[in-house]
Amino acid sequence: MSNEQIKRRLLFIIDDASRLLQHLDSGKDMSEFTGFADDGYTHLSNIQIASNLEDNESDAWKNVYSMDAETFEFITLKFSKKRI
């Protein structure tokens, strides 16, 4: 697996983790629609799939790089903030 493929998977993980953290921080339950997925568990499943180097499913996912710059910046900044 190339470094680019690993970076792509990491961006998927960051994206899902960020969206799930935002969802939970707003006081919503894991079983509720997150605005991006059917529920919080879908984000966890996506993270698991992207983390599994034996699984190629994430290769077919929409490229994270195709999101607009504002969303990408929000995700990377939100994820990089220290959580207390």
Phi and psi in degrees as GROMACS dihedral restraints (atoms count N, CA, C in turn):
[ dihedral_restraints ]
;  ai    aj    ak    al  type     phi  dphi    fc
    3     4     5     6     1   -78.9    20    10
    4     5     6     7     1   163.3    20    10
    6     7     8     9     1   -60.5    20    10
    7     8     9    10     1   -37.0    20    10
    9    10    11    12     1   -64.1    20    10
   10    11    12    13     1   -39.9    20    10
   12    13    14    15     1   -66.2    20    10
   13    14    15    16     1   -39.9    20    10
   15    16    17    18     1   -66.2    20    10
   16    17    18    19     1   -43.8    20    10
   18    19    20    21     1   -61.6    20    10
   19    20    21    22     1   -39.9    20    10
   21    22    23    24     1   -61.3    20    10
   22    23    24    25     1   -44.3    20    10
   24    25    26    27     1   -63.4    20    10
   25    26    27    28     1   -41.3    20    10
   27    28    29    30     1   -62.3    20    10
   28    29    30    31     1   -37.8    20    10
   30    31    32    33     1   -65.0    20    10
   31    32    33    34     1   -37.4    20    10
   33    34    35    36     1   -62.2    20    10
   34    35    36    37     1   -43.6    20    10
   36    37    38    39     1   -62.4    20    10
   37    38    39    40     1   -46.6    20    10
   39    40    41    42     1   -60.5    20    10
   40    41    42    43     1   -43.9    20    10
   42    43    44    45     1   -60.0    20    10
   43    44    45    46     1   -52.2    20    10
   45    46    47    48     1   -64.8    20    10
   46    47    48    49     1   -42.2    20    10
   48    49    50    51     1   -63.1    20    10
   49    50    51    52     1   -42.5    20    10
   51    52    53    54     1   -63.7    20    10
   52    53    54    55     1   -46.5    20    10
   54    55    56    57     1   -65.1    20    10
   55    56    57    58     1   -38.2    20    10
   57    58    59    60     1   -68.8    20    10
   58    59    60    61     1   -42.1    20    10
   60    61    62    63     1   -61.2    20    10
   61    62    63    64     1   -42.6    20    10
   63    64    65    66     1   -61.7    20    10
   64    65    66    67     1   -42.8    20    10
   66    67    68    69     1   -60.7    20    10
   67    68    69    70     1   -48.9    20    10
   69    70    71    72     1   -68.6    20    10
   70    71    72    73     1   -38.7    20    10
   72    73    74    75     1   -61.7    20    10
   73    74    75    76     1   -27.1    20    10
   75    76    77    78     1   -83.0    20    10
   76    77    78    79     1     3.1    20    10
   78    79    80    81     1    87.0    20    10
   79    80    81    82     1    11.3    20    10
   81    82    83    84     1   -86.8    20    10
   82    83    84    85     1   156.7    20    10
   84    85    86    87     1   -85.8    20    10
   85    86    87    88     1   155.9    20    10
   87    88    89    90     1   -60.1    20    10
   88    89    90    91     1   -27.9    20    10
   90    91    92    93     1   -83.9    20    10
   91    92    93    94     1    -4.1    20    10
   93    94    95    96     1   -88.4    20    10
   94    95    96    97     1   152.8    20    10
   96    97    98    99     1   -58.9    20    10
   97    98    99   100     1   135.7    20    10
   99   100   101   102     1   -95.9    20    10
  100   101   102   103     1    -7.1    20    10
  102   103   104   105     1    96.0    20    10
  103   104   105   106     1   -15.4    20    10
  105   106   107   108     1  -130.7    20    10
  106   107   108   109     1   -19.0    20    10
  108   109   110   111     1  -146.2    20    10
  109   110   111   112     1   163.6    20    10
  111   112   113   114     1   -56.0    20    10
  112   113   114   115     1   -37.2    20    10
  114   115   116   117     1  -163.8    20    10
  115   116   117   118     1   175.6    20    10
  117   118   119   120     1   -63.7    20    10
  118   119   120   121     1   -30.3    20    10
  120   121   122   123     1   -65.5    20    10
  121   122   123   124     1   -29.5    20    10
  123   124   125   126     1   -63.3    20    10
  124   125   126   127     1   -39.9    20    10
  126   127   128   129     1   -63.5    20    10
  127   128   129   130     1   -42.1    20    10
  129   130   131   132     1   -62.7    20    10
  130   131   132   133     1   -40.8    20    10
  132   133   134   135     1   -63.3    20    10
  133   134   135   136     1   -42.3    20    10
  135   136   137   138     1   -60.9    20    10
  136   137   138   139     1   -40.9    20    10
  138   139   140   141     1   -62.6    20    10
  139   140   141   142     1   -43.3    20    10
  141   142   143   144     1   -62.7    20    10
  142   143   144   145     1   -43.8    20    10
  144   145   146   147     1   -63.7    20    10
  145   146   147   148     1   -46.8    20    10
  147   148   149   150     1   -65.7    20    10
  148   149   150   151     1   -28.3    20    10
  150   151   152   153     1   -79.4    20    10
  151   152   153   154     1   -22.2    20    10
  153   154   155   156     1   -83.0    20    10
  154   155   156   157     1   105.2    20    10
  156   157   158   159     1   -69.5    20    10
  157   158   159   160     1   -11.8    20    10
  159   160   161   162     1   -85.9    20    10
  160   161   162   163     1   -13.2    20    10
  162   163   164   165     1  -102.6    20    10
  163   164   165   166     1   128.4    20    10
  165   166   167   168     1  -101.7    20    10
  166   167   168   169     1     6.1    20    10
  168   169   170   171     1   -56.1    20    10
  169   170   171   172     1   -39.6    20    10
  171   172   173   174     1   -67.0    20    10
  172   173   174   175     1   -16.0    20    10
  174   175   176   177     1   -63.2    20    10
  175   176   177   178     1   -25.6    20    10
  177   178   179   180     1   -92.6    20    10
  178   179   180   181     1    -5.4    20    10
  180   181   182   183     1   -71.2    20    10
  181   182   183   184     1   153.9    20    10
  183   184   185   186     1   -56.1    20    10
  184   185   186   187     1   138.1    20    10
  186   187   188   189     1   -68.1    20    10
  187   188   189   190     1   126.8    20    10
  189   190   191   192     1   -60.5    20    10
  190   191   192   193     1   -31.7    20    10
  192   193   194   195     1   -63.2    20    10
  193   194   195   196     1   -18.3    20    10
  195   196   197   198     1   -79.5    20    10
  196   197   198   199     1    -8.0    20    10
  198   199   200   201     1   -72.1    20    10
  199   200   201   202     1   157.5    20    10
  201   202   203   204     1   -67.7    20    10
  202   203   204   205     1   157.1    20    10
  204   205   206   207     1   -60.6    20    10
  205   206   207   208     1   -37.2    20    10
  207   208   209   210     1   -64.5    20    10
  208   209   210   211     1   -43.4    20    10
  210   211   212   213     1   -65.8    20    10
  211   212   213   214     1   -44.1    20    10
  213   214   215   216     1   -60.1    20    10
  214   215   216   217     1   -44.2    20    10
  216   217   218   219     1   -63.5    20    10
  217   218   219   220     1   -42.3    20    10
  219   220   221   222     1   -59.5    20    10
  220   221   222   223     1   -46.5    20    10
  222   223   224   225     1   -62.9    20    10
  223   224   225   226     1   -47.7    20    10
  225   226   227   228     1   -69.0    20    10
  226   227   228   229     1   -36.8    20    10
  228   229   230   231     1   -70.5    20    10
  229   230   231   232     1   -43.0    20    10
  231   232   233   234     1   -62.3    20    10
  232   233   234   235     1   -42.2    20    10
  234   235   236   237     1   -70.8    20    10
  235   236   237   238     1   -31.7    20    10
  237   238   239   240     1   -81.3    20    10
  238   239   240   241     1   -13.6    20    10
  240   241   242   243     1   -69.2    20    10
  241   242   243   244     1   143.9    20    10
  243   244   245   246     1   -69.0    20    10
  244   245   246   247     1   136.2    20    10
  246   247   248   249     1  -101.5    20    10
  247   248   249   250     1   132.5    20    10
